[in-house]
Amino acid sequence: MAAPSQPPPRTWAYRLTSAISGRRGKWAVLALWVVLLAALGPLAGKLGEVEDNEAASWLPAGAESTQVVELQERFRQDETMLAVIVYERSGGLTQADNAKAKGDIASLARLPGAQQPQGPFPSRDGKALQTLVPLTDADVTKAVDDARELVKRGPPGLNAHVTGPAGGGADMFAVFETIDGFLLLAAGSVVILLLLIIYRSPLLWFVPVLSAVTALGLAQSAVYLLAKNAGLTVNGQSAGILTVLVFGVATDYALLLVARYREELHRHRDRHEAMAYALHRAGPAIIASAGTVAVGLLCLLAADMNSTKGLGPVAAAGVITALASMTTLLPALLVIFGRWLFWPLVPRYDDRYLAPEAFESEHGVWSRIARLVSARPRVLWAATSLVLVVMTLGLGSLKADGLSDAGQFVGKPDSIEGAEVVARHFPAGSGSPALIIARAPSAGPVAAAVTGTPGVADVSRPVTAGGLVQYEATLSDPADGKAAQRTIERLRDAVHAVPGAEAKVGGTTATTLDINRASDRDNRVIIPIVLAVVLLILVALLRALVAPLLMMATVVLSFLASLGASALIFQHLFGFEGTDSGFPLLAFIFLVALGVDYNIFLMHRVREESAALGTRRGVLRGLTVTGGVITSAGLVLAATFAALATLPLVSMAQMGFVVAFGVLLDTIVVRSLLLPALSFDIGRRIWAPSRLAKAPTSENEPSRPLHPVG
């Protein structure tokens, strides 16, 4: 081995990094990952088998609508979903139309999992018919597809649709069924393209992408095992977010490590030694970043919503596996392949690079930005803060009170068109009734209470089983609207007042209402928890209090600005009716956790430089040498999340847009201008109460303006 260019640190951390990147250690690391993939890799493909996209299953066990779902088990042997077949002719139905609807009954009864159809029932205006077909959950998607193919073969001018809970569920499942493959392709393509541009090498991109794919496979296997054996709730949304999150954060960590490795290759003749130094120097920031994001995500375990609670471990598993892959597998592969992987810009050893300021000349753009920060720091942070505050004014346009069935899709699938037909010609709540279950001896009083509730158009005959009675109440208003939710509230008040009935109200509208309430509670509880936990981590990392408070304040301001701007764009540019009730919380989790991510990368390097050069000079040098790689990391993460914005589900598109927008805002404005300007203006006091704040040297507090060396 060549003589070391610098004396190695005598720490256990350096010994660990040397073991990972050593001549023998690199092969041991590679062998370990091969064994892990061979053992767990096949489980990744089974993740779709444990996904649960039913709305009721996302609710906490204590929700009233969830209790109704459980009580319904006594009334039926098979889980069923209602398919509503609706026929419409705007000029009025003909005899051929009626014959078509009646003739379809026998064929509908033979659909997979179909029970006896009911109908067809004519509308009062004579322009529509509807047939109700209960379908078992296991066969609902194929049954709906077959039903649509069947009913659309009719007389010219007769429109037919399959809607109701089964039709909507099938349309939603069709989207989720293709999400994983689409996002993997989209995220992978974006990452490869950006890495080709960033590295300017036709070879280097392959190793980070291979490491990211490996991390994703391991994360999916872990999530599958948790869902299979620990009751973790996994749905299409969390599985999709897992894909883009792993690709995004894994590539971020790769960019940070490879940039530091490139520096050390100029300072060390031996690539194994260079990687050991790179891991030793960049590792703490990467580990702190991953730990902050993972712990922030795990705070979602305090949520009432099962879907939100489940997203925490799912996403945290992705971050942890990305960390493991990028701090073990990636370094091992880089060392195995050698310097030539950087071709044509192969970094060679040069003792001129041993000087701390040697790399500043390679960051011309960021040197100029650093000079701007040092010239007018107070004006700069005041101006950028004002811009962000103005952007928060858009929060007044945010409508986070849930989406209607139609509002959940970017386009208009068949189930939504059918629901609009039903609303035009039948009681608006047809096909999605409220379900009332009570003790059988109270059947009469409960029926009277339901019938007398304003907003109830019709009540079914009672069905009894196991000492319980069940009624179906058709609502006067569309089942996915606010008026219907108010009817549910009145209905609950009415039946709860019946003595001894122990009545409960469920159904599609009640489920939506309970989701909104649980989401509101989660917003109030989890956001303060995340802020406190992340702040404590930053204090421990930086061994200071002022700097972490500054970092948190700027990230929260960036989050509010991103949310405000996105609300205006959603309403006035995209024409969305609003957002899902859980949207603000998830946007907060990702933007705050990922925003702090980049601030950690910056401020960890600033602290390292400040210990040797003084705080103000350390701020400028830290900004100069990390600016390019952190901005590249932000662009990659924003681009991967932007893949979500191309999906036909409004909630996913909104999440992808707000995270991409917020990451870019945080990377370009907060981390590049606002936080450095604040830190420079405050000076060494940002490290209070640590020793670094109590070292008044000429280097620590130089007069302003200050320009970076070179």
N, C-alpha and C positions, 0 to 999 in steps of 0.2 A: 504493500500500500504506500502511496506517496505521502511524504511528510505533510502534516496538517498545515494549512495556510494560516490558521488562527488557533490559539490554544482552546481545546474543547472545554465546555462548562462541566464542572464536577457536580452534577445533579442527577437525581434518579430520573427526572424527566428526559434529560439528554440521553441517558443510558437506554431508556425505553425507545426513544426515537431511533437511536443507533441500531437497536435490535430489529426494529421493523424494517429499516432500510439497509441492513447489513448484507454482506455477501451471502451468508447462509439464511439470515432472517427473511429476506425477500422471498425466497423459495418456500419457506415454511408458511408465510402469510398466504401466498398464492395457493398452496396445497390446502390450507384451512378453508379458504373460500370455495375451492372446488368441492370439498367434502360437504360444506353447508348447502351449496346449490344442488348437489346430487341428492341430498337428503330432503331438503325442503322445497326445492324448485318446483316439483310437480304439483304442489299444493296451491301455487299461485294461480294456476288456471282454473281452480275450483272456487275462486272468490265469488263469482256470480251465483253459485249455488246457494250461498248463505245470505244473499242480499234480500232485504224485506222492504218493499216500497209501498206497503199499505199505510195509509195515513194514520189509522187507529193504532198501529203498532209503534208509532213514533211517540205516542203520548205517555205521560207518567201513569203508573198503575192506579193512582188515586183519582184520575180524571173521570167524571161521570160518564162520558161517552165511552171510555174504555171499559168501565164496569158493565155498561149495557152490552158491549160486544161479548164479554165473558158470560153474561146471563143468557144471551141468545143461544148458547150451546145447549141449553135445556129444551129448546124449541125445534131443533133440527139436528139431523145426524150428519149432514154435510155442510161445510161452509159454502155459502152461495153469494153470488153477486148478480144484481138484476141488470139484464140487458133490455133496453127500450128500443124497439123497432118502430120507427115513425115514417109514415108515408105522407107526402104532401103534393097537391096540385093546386096552384094558386087560383085557377079559374073554377075550382070545385071538382070533387071526385066523380069519376064516371063508374059505370057498372063494371067495366074491365078493371078499374083500379081496385074496387071492392073485391072482385073475384081473385085478383092477384094477391091481396093481403090474406084472404081466407085460404087460398091455395098454398101459401107459404107456411101455414101452421104445421102441417105434417112434416115438412122438411126441417123446420126450426126445432121440432121435438127430437129430431135425430142428430142434432149437433152434439159434439163431444161434451159430456157432462150436463146436458140440458135436462131440466125438469119440465113438467107440462106447461106449455105456453098458455097465456091468458089473453083473450081478445080475438080479433081486433076491436078496439073501442073507437067509435067515431067522435070527432070534435063537434061542438055545437054549431060551428059555422059551416060544416060539411066540406071542409077543405083538407082535412087530415085524419089519419087513422094511427093508432098506436097499439102495438102488441108487446106484452111483457113476458120475458123469458128468463127465469132464474137459471144461473149457470154456476157450476161448482168452480171454486177458485183454481183448482189444479189445471183445468182445461180452458180457462176463460179466454186466453189470447187466441188460440186456434179457433175456438168456437166463434169469437167475434169476427175474425178474418173470414171464416166460412160463411157466417151470416151476412156479412157485407157483400160478398160475392153473390150470394143467393138473392137478396132482396133488391139489388140494383138491376137485376134482369127483369124489367117490367115494361109496361106500355110507354111509348114515347111521351115525354112531358111529366111523367110521374117521378118525383124525387124521393129517394129512400135513404135513410141513415140509421146507424146503430149507435145509440148514445146511452145515457144512464151510467151508473157506477161501473158496469162491466165495460162499456164502450170507452169511457174515459180512462179506466185502468189499463185497457189494452193499448191505447194510444200512448199513455205514459210509459208503459213497459217497452214499447217499441223504441222509444227514445233511449231509455236506460240500457237496452240490450246492445246498442251500438256505441255507447259512450266510451267505454274502456278502450276499444280498438282504435276509435277515431282520435281520442286524446293522446294515446301513445304515439300514433303516427304523427299527429300535428306537433306535439311537444318535442318529439325526437327530431323532426325535420327543422324546427325553429332553432333548437339548440345546436345542431350540426352546422347550419348556415351561419349562425352568429359566431361560433367557435372558429370557423374557417376565416371569418373576417377579422376576429380579434387576434388569433394566433398567427395569421398569414402563413400557415403551414398546411400542406395537404395531408399530413400524417398525424399531427399532435391531437386533433380533435377526437380521434378514435378511442384513446385511452379514457378520457373523462366520460365519454358517452357510454362506453362499455361498463365503467364503474357505476354510472347512474342506473343503467338497466339492471345491473346486478342488485343494487340497493332496492330498486322497485320490486323486483321479484321476491327478495327476502321480506320486504314489508308486506306485500300481498299475502305471502305464506303465513306470516305472523298474525295478520288480521283475520285470515281464514280460521286459524286455530283458535283465536279468541272468540270469534263468532260461533264457532262450532261447539266449543267446550266451556266458555265463560259467559255466554249470553250477551255478548256485545252486539248492539244494533248496528248493522251496516246497510246502507242504501246506495242507490245509484249516485246520489250527490256526493256522499263521502268517498265512495270509490273513485269517482272522477277527480275530486279534489286531491286525493292521494297521489294520483298519477302526475298531475302538473306540479304539485308541491315537491315531490321527490326529485323530479327533473330540475326544477328551479333551484332548490336549495343545494342539491348535490353539485350542480354546475357552479353555483356561487362559491362553494367551498373549494371546488377544483380550481377556479380562477385565482382565488386568493393563494392557495398553496403553490400552484404552478408559477405564479408571479414571483413568489418568494424563492422558490427553487431556482428560477432563472437567475435571480440576483446572486444566490449562493454559488451557482455554477461558475460565475465570473470570479468568485473569491476562493474557490477550492478546486484543486486539481482532480480530486477523487469525487466522483458523482455520489457515492454512498455517503461520504462525509457531508457533501452539499445538501443532500436530502435530510440528513439527520439535523443539520442546522436549520433548514427551512421548516421542518416539522416542529422543532423546538421553539422557533420564533413565532410561527403562524398558528401553531396548534392551540395555544391558550385562547386566542380570539375566536377560532372556529368552534372550539368546545363550548366557550361561553355563549356564543351566538346560538348554537344548536340547543344548549341547555335552556336558554331563555325562551326560545320558540317552543320547545317541547313542554316545559313547565307551564308556559302560558296556555298552551292548548289543553293540557291536562286539567286546568282550572275548569274546563267545560264539564268535568265530571260532577260539578255542583249544580248542573242544570236540571230542571224538571223534565224538559223535553227529552225523550229517549234518543231522538235523532241528533239533537245537539250534544247530548251526553256521549253518544257513540262516536261522534266526529272527533272528539278530543283524543281518545286513544288511537283511533285510526290514523289521524294526521301525525300524532306524536311518534307512532311507530315508523312512519315514513321519514321523519326528521332524524330519528335515532339511527335507522339503518343507513341513511345518507351520510351521517357523521361517521359511522363505523367504516363504510366503504371508502370514503374520501380520506380517511386518516390511516388506513391500513392497506387496502387493495390498491388504490391509486398510487401511493408512494412506491409500493413494491413493483407495480407494473412500469412506472416511469424509470425506476432504477434498472429494471431488467432490460428494457429497450435501449437505454443509454441516451447520450446527447443527440445522436443523429435524428431522434424523433422530432427535434425542433427544426429540422431542415426546411427551408434554406437558411434561416436565421439561427444558426447553431451557436449557443453561448459558449465561449472559450475562456479559459482561465487567463486573467490579466491582473497583475498586482496593483495596477492603478485603481482598481475597483475596491481595494481594501479601505480607502478613505470613506468616511460616513456620507460625505456629500457627493460621492462619485455619481450616483444615479440621478441626481437632480437635473443634470443636463439632458437626460433622456426624456424628461417630462415637460417639454416646453410650454404646452397649453396650460398645464396645472401650475407651473411656475408663475405664469402671468395671472392666473386666478388667485394664487397665494399673494401676489403683490397687490392685487385689488383688495383682498381681505385686510392686509396690513395697512393700506393707505387710508381707508375710511371705514373702519370696522363698525362704528356706531351707526353711521348712516346706512350701511349695508344691512345690518340686522334689523334696524327699525323699518326699512323699506320692505324687506322680505316678509317681516311679521305682519305689516299692514296689508300686503297682498293676500296673505293667507287668511287674515281676519275677514277681509272682504269676501273671499270665497266661501267662508262659513255661512254667510247670509243666505245661501241657497238651501240651508237646512229647513227653512220655512216651507219649501216645496216637497219635502220628503213625506210620503204617505206610506208608512210602514205598518199598515193595519190589515195585511193579508191580500191575497190575489183571488179573484173569482176563477172559476174553471176556465173560462175563455182567456183570462189574463195570464194564465200559467204558460201558455204557448206563444211563441213568437209568431207563428202562422195560425191557421185555423184548420185543425184536423177534423175528421168526420164526426167525432163525438160532439165537438163544439157546434158544428153546423146543425146537427140533430137537436141539440139542446135549444138552439135558437128557434127551430121549428116547433118544438114542444111548447116553448114559452109563448109563441104566437097564437097557438090554437087550443091549448089545454091549461088547466091550473098550473101556475108557474112552478110549483114544487113537485109536479108529477115525476115519478121515477126516482126521486130521492126523498122519501118521506121521513118524518121524524119518528123515532121508535120510542115507545113508552112501555116500560116493564114495571109491574107492581105486584104486590101480593094478591093472589086470586080473590080472597074474601072482599077486597076493596074495589073490585072491578067496576061496579056501578058508579060510585062516587068519582073514581078516577076518570071514567068515560065522560061523566058530566063536566068535570073540570077541563078535560081536553076540548070537548065540544064548545064550551063557553069561552075559550081563549081567543081573543082577537088575532087574526092572521092565520087561523086554521080553517082550511076550505072543506075538508072532509076527513072522517074518521072511519077506519076499517072495522070489521067485526072482530070481536076478541078471539084470541087464540090462547089456550091454557096448556100448561105443562109443568109438572114438578112443583105445584103449588103457586105458580106465577101466572100472570095474565099479560099478554102483549097486545098493544094497539099500534097501528100505523096511521100517522096523521099527515095528510097532504097539506102543504103550506100554500098560502095564497101568493106568496112572493117567490122569485127564483131562489132555489136552495143555496146558491153560492153568493147571495147578496147580503147586505147589512140589514135590510128589513127582515129577512128570514132569521138572522141571528137574534134580532130583537124579539121576534116571535118565540124563539127557543127560550130566551130568558123569561118571558111571560109564562110560557108553558111550564117551565121548571118551577117558577114561583107557585103556579096554580096546583100542580100535582104534589109538590112537597108539602102543601098545606093540608092535604087529605090525611086525617089521623090514621096511623097504623098501616098506611099503604106502602111506605118505604119505596115510593115511586122514583124512577130515574128516567131521564130523557137522553137519548142518543141519536145516532144517525149521522149522515154526512154533514149537515149544517152544524149540529152540536159538536162534532169532531173539530170542524174549523174554528168554532168559537173557543173550544178548550185549548186548541193549539195557540191561538192568539193570546189567550190569558197566560198560558205557561211561558210563552216567549217574552211577554212583558215582564213577568217575574224574573226570568233569567237575565234580562237586560239590567234590571235594577241590582241584582245580586252579584253577578259574575264580573261585570266591568270593574267595580272597585277592587275585587279580589285580584284580578289580573294586574291592575296598576300597582297594587301593593307588592305582589310577588316579584314582578319584573324590577321594580325599584330596589328591592332587597338584593336581587342578584347583581344589579349594576353596582350597588354600593360595595358588595363583597369583591367584585371583579376589579374595580378601580380604586378601592380602598380610600374612597372619598365620598362626600355627600353632595357638594354643590354640583359637580359635573353630572352625576346621575340625575339630579333634579332638572338640570338644564336639558339633558337628553330626553327625559320623559316629557317635559313641557313642550319641546319642539315636535316630538313625535305625535303627541295628542293633538296639537294644533294642526299638524299636517293631516291627521286622520279626519278631523272635523272639516277642514278645507276640502279634502277629497270627497267626503260624503256630501257636502253642500254642492260642490260642482257637479257630482254625479247625479244628484237629485234633479237638478235643472236639466241636465242632458237627457235623463230618462224621460222626463215629462215633455220637454219641448222639442227634442230632436228625435228620440226613438218612439215617443207616443205611448209608453208603458202606462198602465192605469195606476201603478203603485209598486210596492215591493212586498215580498214575503215578510211576515212579522218578525222572523228571526234574522233578517238581513242585517240590521244595524249591529247586532252582537257579533255575527260571523265576520263582518267587515272590520269591526274593531279588533277582533282577535288577530286576524291576519295582518292588518296594516300596522298595528302597534307592535306586534311581535317581530314582523319582518322589517319594520322601520327601525326599531331598536337594533336589529341585526347589523345594518350598515353603519349605524352610529358606533356600535361596538368595534367594528373593523377599524373605523377611523380613530376613535378615542383610545383604543388599546395601543395603536402605533404612536399616537401623540404622547401618551404617558411614557412610552419607552424612549422616545426622542427627548422628552422634557427632562427626564432624569439626567441626561448628559448635556443638553444644550440650553436648558431653561424653557419655561412654558411657552412664551410667545414664539420663540424660534422653533420650538418643538411642534407647535400648532401648524406653522407654515410648512415645515419639512414633512410632517405627517400627512397633511393635505396634498402636498406635491407628489410624494412617492406612492400614495394609495389612491389618488384621484382616478387614474385611468382604470385600474382593476376593479374598484368598487362601482364605478359607473358602468363598466361592462357587465358586472354581476347584476346590477339593477336592470339593465336592458334585457338580459337573459330571463330574469325572473318575471319581469313585466310581460315579455313576449310569450312565455309559457302559460301564464295565467290568461293572457288574451285569447288563447285557444278556447277557453271556456265560453268566451263571448260569441263564438260561432255556432253554439249549440241552439237547438230550437226551443229550449226551455228558458223562460224569462228569468227565473231565479238563478240559473247557472250563468246565463249571459250577463246579468247584473253583477254577480260576484266576480266573474272574470274581468269585467270592465273596471269596477271600482278598485280592485287590487292592482291591476296593471296601471291605472291612472295614479293611484296613491303611491305605488313604488317608484314610478318615474318622478312624481312630485317630490318625494322624500329624497331620492337620489340626487336630483338636479338642483333643488332649491335648499332643502334642509341640511343635508350632509355636505354639500359643496359650498354653501354661502352662509346660511343662518347660523348653524352651530359653530363653524370655525370663527365667524365674526364675533359671536358672543364670547367664545372661549378666549380669543385674542384680546378682546376689550377688557374682560375681567382679569386676565393674566393668571398668575400662580394661585390666586384665591379659588380657582375652580377645583383645586385638589384638597381644599379644606375638608376635614381637619387633619389631613395626613401630613407627614413630615415635608413632603414636596411643596406644600403651601407655605412652609415656614423657613424656606431657604432663600432669603433675599440676597441674591448675588447679582452682579452686573449682567451676567448672561441671562438670568431668570427674568429680570425686569428691565430689558433694554428700552431706551426711549423710542417713541413712535414718530413717524412711520418706520416700519421695519420691512425689509425686503429679503426674501430667501437667498441663501448663498447661490451664486451662479446665475 
